[in-house]
Amino acid sequence: MKLELLTPSIELGLVTTNLDAMVAFYEDFLGLELQGVIDFEDGSQRRYALGSSVLKLVTYTSAPPLAPTPGGGHAQAGLRYFTIGVQNLRAVAVDIEAAGYEIVEPPTEFVPVPGMGWMFIADPDGNSIELFGTL
């Protein structure tokens, strides 16, 4: 089977019980543009533009029985992080640290590609985000 894609991008859903802090991080701090809010029978979804993709903050009327497992791929197997390409990675790291958000792994230069690097940060729920780009 081959999927016939409706869109050329993905939509990533993050389920949270900590909506105010997550909105402060993704909308206010990272500056993702709110595309709208969709209410459904058991909760709601806040939709944010992330390039051509969409990041969704999902809340349910009844909280899920399990909390998020922080720690990215080192904590457990499965979908553990997503990646965003950015300019000026070192400057981004300074801003993240100044805002009090967690840097899980500091900016590290790609050995085979001088001037390019990566780092990992955590959102308020402990979800890992890889940032890569120019140092």
Helices and strands as residue ranges (DSSP letters): E 11-15, H 19-23, I 24-29, E 33-40, E 43-50, E 53-60, G 72-74, E 81-86, H 89-98, E 102-109, E 116-122, E 128-134
